[in-house]
């Protein structure tokens, strides 16, 4: 169709403009994936694919889409990604609560609450929590990105300084246990 005829056709038959809805609309598959991650916090891609009976590529696509919308948090654990549901408009408290559902992260947070963290190196903290150094470092870096703690590296040693908000949240988690 030439441009002249296209312009006449648009005048005769106007094309309605689609407006994007500002509401968050999830597909049926995204909703199923989100419900499954909420039921099993810390679930891996493979576990999600098995429970949904979908291929790993389809499940990966859905999880990345949910992560892009800010509904799911992905945390690297070695070669795998663990997924957690974040509440809508998540705050630091909700973020920490979502991460604390994983037993390994909960153990790490419990060690941070029980011990004087300023006197421990990251390696000592990881050993007391019975997690790997890399996992502990990734969790603490994630907490640092959320402005919940200050982590400095000096001479191959990480020094940890908790914010008052994280100290109060850790006390609340310790009381809940």
C-alpha positions in Angstrom: 0.0 0.0 0.0 1.4 3.3 -1.0 1.7 6.2 1.5 -1.1 8.1 -0.2 -3.6 5.2 0.1 -2.5 4.4 3.6 -3.2 8.0 4.7 -6.7 7.8 3.1 -7.4 4.5 4.7 -6.4 5.8 8.1 -8.7 8.8 7.7 -11.5 6.5 6.6 -10.9 3.8 9.1 -9.0 5.3 12.1 -6.8 2.9 14.0 -7.6 3.1 17.7 -4.5 3.7 19.9 -4.0 1.1 22.6 -3.3 2.4 26.0 -1.2 0.4 28.3 -2.8 -0.4 31.6 -0.8 0.8 34.6 -2.2 -2.2 36.6 0.2 -5.1 37.0 -1.3 -7.9 34.9 0.4 -11.3 35.2 -0.2 -14.1 32.8 -1.6 -17.4 34.1 1.8 -19.0 33.9 3.5 -16.1 35.6 0.9 -16.3 38.4 1.5 -20.0 38.8 5.3 -19.4 38.9 4.9 -16.7 41.5 2.6 -18.8 43.7 5.1 -21.7 43.6 8.1 -19.5 44.5 6.0 -18.1 47.4 5.3 -21.6 48.6 8.9 -22.7 48.3 11.3 -19.8 49.1 14.8 -20.4 47.8 13.7 -22.7 45.1 16.0 -23.2 42.1 15.2 -23.0 38.4 15.3 -26.8 38.1 13.0 -27.3 41.1 10.5 -24.8 39.7 10.5 -26.4 36.3 10.0 -29.9 37.7 7.0 -28.7 39.9 5.4 -26.7 37.1 6.1 -29.5 34.6 7.6 -27.0 32.1 10.9 -26.8 30.3 13.7 -25.0 32.1 13.9 -22.4 29.3 10.2 -21.5 29.7 10.6 -21.4 33.5 13.7 -19.3 33.2 11.9 -16.8 31.0 9.0 -16.5 33.5 11.3 -16.1 36.5 13.3 -13.4 34.7 10.1 -11.6 33.8 8.9 -11.7 37.4 12.3 -10.5 38.5 12.1 -7.6 36.1 8.8 -6.6 37.6 10.3 -6.6 41.1 8.2 -9.5 42.4 10.9 -12.1 42.6 14.5 -11.7 44.0 17.2 -13.9 42.5 20.1 -14.8 44.7 23.1 -16.7 43.3 24.2 -19.8 45.2 27.2 -21.3 43.4 26.1 -22.2 39.9 22.4 -21.9 40.8 20.0 -19.0 41.3 17.6 -19.2 44.3 14.3 -17.3 44.0 12.4 -15.5 46.7 9.1 -13.6 46.5 9.3 -9.9 47.5 6.3 -8.1 48.8 4.9 -5.3 46.6 6.7 -2.0 47.2 9.2 -3.9 49.3 11.0 -2.2 52.1 14.2 -3.2 53.8 12.3 -5.1 56.5 10.2 -7.0 53.9 13.4 -7.7 51.9 15.2 -9.1 54.9 12.1 -11.2 55.9 12.0 -12.7 52.4 15.7 -13.6 52.5 15.4 -15.0 56.0 13.0 -17.7 54.7 16.1 -19.6 53.4 17.5 -21.7 56.3 21.1 -20.9 55.3 20.5 -17.2 55.2 18.6 -17.4 58.5 21.6 -19.2 60.1 23.9 -16.5 58.8 21.6 -13.8 60.2 21.3 -15.6 63.5 25.1 -15.7 63.8 25.3 -12.0 63.0 22.7 -11.3 65.7 24.3 -13.6 68.3 28.0 -12.7 67.9 29.8 -9.5 68.0 30.2 -9.1 64.2 32.8 -6.4 64.4 35.3 -8.9 65.9 34.6 -11.6 63.2 36.0 -11.8 59.8 33.7 -12.9 57.0 35.4 -16.3 56.9 34.8 -16.9 60.6 31.2 -15.8 60.2 30.7 -18.2 57.3 32.2 -21.1 59.3 30.0 -20.4 62.3 26.9 -20.3 60.1 28.0 -23.4 58.3 27.8 -21.8 54.9 30.4 -21.3 52.2 32.5 -18.2 52.1 31.2 -17.2 48.7 27.6 -17.6 49.7 28.1 -15.5 52.9 29.9 -12.8 50.8 27.1 -12.7 48.3 24.4 -12.4 51.0 26.4 -9.6 52.8 27.0 -7.8 49.5 23.2 -8.0 48.8 22.5 -6.6 52.3 25.1 -3.9 51.6 23.4 -2.9 48.4 20.1 -2.5 50.4 22.0 -0.2 52.8 21.5 -2.6 55.7 25.2 -2.9 56.5 28.6 -1.5 55.7 31.1 -4.0 54.3 34.7 -2.9 53.7 37.6 -4.9 52.4 41.0 -4.2 53.7 44.1 -6.4 53.2 42.0 -9.4 52.1 39.7 -9.1 55.2 36.1 -7.9 55.2 35.0 -5.8 58.1 31.3 -5.7 58.8 29.5 -2.8 60.4 25.7 -3.2 61.0 23.3 -0.3 60.6 21.0 0.4 63.5 18.0 -0.8 61.3 19.7 -4.1 60.7 20.5 -4.5 64.4 16.9 -4.0 65.3 15.7 -6.3 62.5 18.1 -9.0 63.7 16.8 -8.7 67.2 13.3 -9.1 66.0 14.3 -12.2 64.0 16.0 -13.7 67.0 12.9 -13.1 69.2 10.7 -14.8 66.5 12.9 -17.9 66.5 
